[in-house]
Amino acid sequence: MLRENVMKEVSLGFQFVFDKSIINKIPDSVVTPYEVACQSTINDFMELVTKYRPTHDLSNEESPNNSVNDRLECNDLPELFYG
């Protein structure tokens, strides 16, 4: 499940997979905790099913205006629909 979620994030360009030994060689790189949230959703048959989604907090209160979230080009992100 976690691997599937990570690979989806990688395929969308939100995350990259590489050897941890090179992190210090990448300018402005960050490492953030990765968690999985368990939530309910409805499938194509209108059945309630459990969904696991990746979560990661990319805001950085210690460095305002320099967090990963602040560096995003929001207009380049895929559109999301809720409801």
GIWOPE-V125680 format. One record per backbone hydrogen bond with DSSP energy under -1.0 kcal/mol. CO is the residue of the C=O (numbers start at 0). NH is the residue of the N-H. If there is no record, write none. Layout:
CO | NH
CO | NH
This chain:
0 | 4
1 | 5
2 | 6
3 | 7
4 | 8
5 | 9
6 | 10
7 | 11
8 | 13
8 | 14
9 | 12
18 | 21
19 | 22
21 | 24
22 | 25
25 | 28
34 | 54
36 | 52
38 | 50
40 | 48
42 | 45
46 | 42
48 | 40
50 | 38
52 | 36
54 | 34
57 | 68
59 | 62
62 | 65
71 | 73
72 | 75
73 | 76
